[in-house]
Amino acid sequence: MTSEIDLTTRVRRYSDLPWRRIENEIFIITPDDGGLHNLNEVGARVWELLAGSRDVAGIVDQLLGEYEVERERLSADILGLLAKMRRADLIEVL
């Protein structure tokens, strides 16, 4: 995990992690450490978009069509979320 995630980075979620949607949130279990991670509504949408390999810019573009937010703010928020998800071993960089 030495490289930074930027808008050109391709990422995807680890498909073998157990998870469940409860209302507008998603809860993910990391069996190796027994961790339980929860994502709010926007984080849950990002998780859904990470089912396949995508670059971060594609995720941002998709979300811009779904939420009323400025591109710069959304890009920064998504990059921050993906960095946290990577540290928690929820996603992989391709």
N, C-alpha and C positions, 0 to 999 in steps of 0.2 A: 504494500500500500504506500508506495513512495510518490506516485504521481498525483498531482492535483486534478480535481474534476473541473472541467470548464464546459462551455457550451458545445464544443465539438466532441466531447467524450461520449462514447457509446456505453450504455449501462443496461443491466437487466437485473431483475430480482432473482434470488436463488429459488428455484422452483420446488425444492424439496422441503422448504420450511412450512410447518403447519400454521395456518392463519384462518381467521374467521371475521366476517363483517357482523357487527352488532350495531344496528341503526346506522348512523353516519360515520362510525369509526371502524377501523380495522385493528385487530389484535394479532400479533405475530409472536410465535414462540421460537426461541433459538435453543434447540435441545442440548447443544454442547455445553452451554453455561446455565441453562435453566431460565434464561431471561424471557421476560414478557414485555413486548414493545407495543405501544398503541399509537395510532396515527389518527389525527383529526380528519375532518371531511376532505380538505384539500390534500393532505398527506395520503389519505385513502385513495383518492383519485390518481395521484402519482403512482401509488403501488399498483393499481390496475393497469396503468400505462406501461409499467415496467415488466409486464408479462412477456413481452418480446423485446428483442434488442432494439434500442432507440438511442439517438443522440439527444443530449440535454436540450438543444435548441428545438428539436421536434416536440419534446414534452412541453416546453414553454409555449410554443406556437399553439399546440392543442389546448392548453389551459387558457390562453388569451381569448380563445373563442368561447370559453365556458364561464369565465369570471371577469368581472369588471375591475381591472387593475392595470397599472402602468407596466410596460415591458421590463424596465430596469428594476423595479421593485420585485416583480415576479421572478425574474432571472436570479436576483440575489437570494430570494427566499428559497427557490428550488435548489440552487447550488448549495446553500446551507443545509437544507434537509437531506440532500443526497450525501453530503459529507458525513452527517450524523448516521445515516443509514449504512454507509460504508464502514464506519468505525464499529457499528454494531453487528457487522457481518450479515446484513440483510440483502445487500446488492453486490454485484461484481462489475468491475470495469473491464470492458472487452478491448 
